[in-house]
Amino acid sequence: MVVSKCAALVLTAGLMILAASGAQADSPRTARIQTALEAWLADRGSPEKVTGVAAYVSFGDTGPAIEAFAGKVGSAPQDAPVRQGTLFQMGSTSKSFTAALILKLEAAGRLSIDDPLGKWLPQYPAWKEVTIRRLLNMTSGIPNYSETEAMSRIWVNEPTRDLTAENLIEFAYPTGSGDLPKSSGYHYSNTNYILAGMIAAKVAGRSYRNLVHQMIIEAVGLNSTFYESGAYPVAVTNRLAHGYFDNPACADYQPKCVKSWNLALVGRDISTMSTSWAQAAGGAIADARDVDRWMRAVFGGRVVPPKQQAEWMELVSIKTGEPIADVTTDDPRGFSLGLGRAVLGSIGSHWFYQGETLGYRTLYVWFEKDDLMITLQTNSQPAAEADKLHDLLGVVYDIVRSDAK
């Protein structure tokens, strides 16, 4: 979801090598990654309406790392270059915050992930038998509020309106007339995570916002990660890249679609839009370095005790919705509790997530066997067929691996 000017205008680039790497700024690998970012931006700036990109590559949990940046934070001539500390919306990569809070509360004996929804949120009796686990692994069958006409109308007509979690649930909750279609097996629904966030807040007796700050951001030491349920402070928004919407696709619940409900958003800078529509389903903001720091804490087992860590990594098949021990070439995509896993050709299986909001993408991939993590952030969300951010990730991976041989 981004709008951009000519790619030739966005090739101003920044680059930093962490002191821990012991590498010089003119090292061949660093230069090649920098060139890759600039080449991708020159090629994809126009078709993906993107103006800037940030990359963070880390080698081991406490090992060296490379940061690289290309382009600018927006399409205006006066916009600054993307640099260290430039923020992007995390989108659904921050669903892992919600999963972490639930698992931390379980470890403290406050709830079980097999508790039914009705135990904690009895105001939604239609979903009372759905367990927290099924919310988190996307097998609940609950519809997705963010694919509704009501949500689209607010994006288009009331972009700065702050919504409550209850407002979002209302868009998807069955009324007996014009209900959204039910699903079975695996079905991606942001509603699941809004409900899970509400449960965490109710159990803990604190707002979801305060839980994220105290139990995630402060506990892990995330210096450039922010979460607000409504408006963000100016100190945060001043560091946020502009984000542009460029996705004319129809919503999932738009039958016989001729024109998308979201078409009026195309071309808009959405950086000033309220993120309250995402909340526990993906409303956080961070830079690439902090995304890496958080995900390494998750995969390194430093967030929850071993029992909850094992639950966190338990997969269901995206194909069938059934539990699987791991992804395979026959069943190559799985989802655990706010985390994705896939088989990537000859590289094998890896953990990954691409989170999207209306104008941003955050993608990380952890190559477990190599203990290599690559994080990319950019300021657009185009139509699915135009999205080539994974191509850039593949180029960066090839550079890192070829130089390691």
MOGI-V336297 format. One record per residue. RES is the residue in one letter. PSI is psi in radians with two decimals (NA if undefined). Layout:
res: {RES/RES}
psi: {PSI/PSI}
This chain:
res: {M/V/V/S/K/C/A/A/L/V/L/T/A/G/L/M/I/L/A/A/S/G/A/Q/A/D/S/P/R/T/A/R/I/Q/T/A/L/E/A/W/L/A/D/R/G/S/P/E/K/V/T/G/V/A/A/Y/V/S/F/G/D/T/G/P/A/I/E/A/F/A/G/K/V/G/S/A/P/Q/D/A/P/V/R/Q/G/T/L/F/Q/M/G/S/T/S/K/S/F/T/A/A/L/I/L/K/L/E/A/A/G/R/L/S/I/D/D/P/L/G/K/W/L/P/Q/Y/P/A/W/K/E/V/T/I/R/R/L/L/N/M/T/S/G/I/P/N/Y/S/E/T/E/A/M/S/R/I/W/V/N/E/P/T/R/D/L/T/A/E/N/L/I/E/F/A/Y/P/T/G/S/G/D/L/P/K/S/S/G/Y/H/Y/S/N/T/N/Y/I/L/A/G/M/I/A/A/K/V/A/G/R/S/Y/R/N/L/V/H/Q/M/I/I/E/A/V/G/L/N/S/T/F/Y/E/S/G/A/Y/P/V/A/V/T/N/R/L/A/H/G/Y/F/D/N/P/A/C/A/D/Y/Q/P/K/C/V/K/S/W/N/L/A/L/V/G/R/D/I/S/T/M/S/T/S/W/A/Q/A/A/G/G/A/I/A/D/A/R/D/V/D/R/W/M/R/A/V/F/G/G/R/V/V/P/P/K/Q/Q/A/E/W/M/E/L/V/S/I/K/T/G/E/P/I/A/D/V/T/T/D/D/P/R/G/F/S/L/G/L/G/R/A/V/L/G/S/I/G/S/H/W/F/Y/Q/G/E/T/L/G/Y/R/T/L/Y/V/W/F/E/K/D/D/L/M/I/T/L/Q/T/N/S/Q/P/A/A/E/A/D/K/L/H/D/L/L/G/V/V/Y/D/I/V/R/S/D/A/K}
psi: {1.49/2.72/2.53/2.79/-2.91/2.39/-0.44/-0.36/-0.13/0.47/0.06/2.24/2.65/2.74/2.41/2.38/2.21/2.51/-0.52/-0.33/-0.45/0.11/2.66/2.73/-0.42/0.34/2.58/-0.73/-0.77/-0.82/-0.66/-0.69/-0.77/-0.80/-0.66/-0.74/-0.78/-0.71/-0.74/-0.76/-0.70/-0.63/-0.68/-0.10/-0.81/-0.91/-0.44/0.02/0.89/2.50/-0.28/2.77/2.50/2.51/2.49/2.17/2.11/2.48/1.57/2.73/-0.68/0.29/-2.97/2.90/2.76/2.34/2.42/2.60/2.58/2.55/-2.87/2.91/-0.13/-3.11/-0.13/2.58/-0.56/-0.06/2.49/2.83/2.64/2.34/3.10/2.31/-0.18/2.33/2.60/2.65/2.37/-0.39/-2.51/-0.08/-0.40/0.08/-0.47/-0.43/-0.80/-0.78/-0.73/-0.74/-0.78/-0.78/-0.60/-0.71/-0.62/-0.77/-0.52/0.01/0.30/-0.40/3.05/2.50/-0.15/0.13/2.46/2.69/-0.66/-0.41/-0.60/-0.51/1.20/-0.18/-0.09/1.20/-0.43/-0.38/0.33/-0.45/-0.16/2.27/2.80/-0.68/-0.77/-0.47/-0.84/-0.51/0.20/0.59/0.36/-0.46/0.02/2.34/2.86/1.94/-0.53/-0.04/0.27/2.78/-0.66/-0.73/-0.77/-0.70/-0.64/-0.75/-0.77/-0.79/-0.40/1.03/-0.40/0.09/2.28/2.16/2.66/2.87/-0.68/-0.65/-0.78/-0.76/-0.64/-0.56/-0.43/-0.24/2.37/2.43/-0.15/-0.17/2.14/0.54/2.61/2.66/2.48/2.82/2.87/2.87/-2.50/2.26/2.06/2.11/2.10/-0.42/-0.63/-0.75/-0.49/-0.76/-0.76/-0.68/-0.68/-0.69/-0.80/-0.77/-0.71/-0.78/-0.75/-0.32/0.42/2.76/2.68/-0.69/-0.83/-0.61/-0.77/-0.78/-0.78/-0.73/-0.19/-1.19/-0.90/-0.69/-0.63/-0.26/0.82/1.95/-0.36/0.72/2.38/2.56/2.25/2.49/-0.34/-2.29/2.47/2.63/2.75/-0.59/-0.47/-0.85/-0.46/-0.39/-0.11/2.23/2.62/2.55/2.37/2.39/2.26/0.81/1.79/0.12/2.62/2.68/2.77/-0.58/0.56/1.54/2.51/0.85/2.31/-0.70/2.26/2.51/-0.44/0.11/-0.58/-0.25/-0.36/2.23/-0.15/2.55/2.02/0.23/-0.39/0.01/2.54/2.34/0.16/-0.28/-0.29/-0.83/-2.19/-0.17/-0.07/0.67/0.17/2.84/2.43/2.96/2.98/-0.61/-0.72/-0.56/-0.79/-0.82/-0.75/-0.84/-0.56/-0.58/-0.70/-0.98/-0.37/0.01/0.46/0.15/-0.73/2.84/2.91/-0.71/-0.83/-0.56/-0.75/-0.71/-0.66/-0.63/-0.06/2.24/2.61/2.65/2.28/-0.48/-0.76/-0.35/0.00/2.68/2.48/2.62/-0.64/2.91/2.68/3.04/-0.49/-0.46/1.36/-0.04/2.27/2.87/2.33/-2.18/1.48/0.29/2.55/2.69/2.50/2.76/2.20/1.45/-2.36/-0.25/-0.48/-2.81/2.61/2.76/2.45/2.92/2.41/1.92/2.44/2.45/-2.87/-0.24/0.32/2.68/2.33/2.12/2.21/2.61/2.25/1.97/1.65/-0.77/-0.57/-0.12/0.81/2.28/2.32/2.21/2.31/2.47/2.50/2.94/0.83/2.83/1.61/-3.13/2.67/-0.70/-0.31/-0.21/1.92/0.48/-0.57/-0.51/-0.75/-0.72/-0.72/-0.67/-0.78/-0.73/-0.79/-0.67/-0.82/-0.79/-0.69/-0.62/-0.28/-0.28/NA}
